[in-house]
Amino acid sequence: KMGDAGDARLQVPVVFWPETPFTHEIECGTFLKPRLGGERTAVTGDKLGRLCLWKVSFDPLDPVRSLLKPVALLVGHKANVSAIVSLSESRFISVCSQGSVALWRSKDGKCLAFKGKLLHELVPNSMTVLDETHVLVAGNN
């Protein structure tokens, strides 16, 4: 990331996959809006506040052989991810039970914006996109 002249900062994403698969107890998930060409991406959220991006391969002749391949593990929330909503084929929003909200880019897993405890007295459990700039969050207190 380059700021003002003389203010150069380098951001390097680090990705690692352990030899043994990580546990991912899914709390919620969604498919992103499909890309041209039909490739699909799924996003799931777990109890530890992590999100996983999955590439989805459908076999039209044998749906049982459809595959989910993990692509990236995203870390950002400090509590269970309670809802995820797709904004487009490349962006999605996640919200956790503590009320933090994050905007993500799916092609590289970058968190584009994060607001902690935005929803103070609400434990969110669903979201709906209203238009390009508004998302409705529902839940209980």
HELIX and SHEET records of a PDB file:
HELIX    1   1 PRO A   63  ARG A   65  5                                   3    
SHEET    1   A 4 ILE A  26  PHE A  31  0                                        
SHEET    2   A 4 ARG A  40  ASP A  46 -1                                        
SHEET    3   A 4 ARG A  50  SER A  57 -1                                        
SHEET    4   A 4 LEU A  67  VAL A  75 -1                                        
SHEET    1   B 4 VAL A  81  SER A  86  0                                        
SHEET    2   B 4 ARG A  91  CYS A  96 -1                                        
SHEET    3   B 4 VAL A 101  ARG A 105 -1                                        
SHEET    4   B 4 CYS A 111  LYS A 115 -1                                        
SHEET    1   C 2 VAL A 123  ASP A 131  0                                        
SHEET    2   C 2 HIS A 134  ASN A 140 -1                                        
END                                                                             
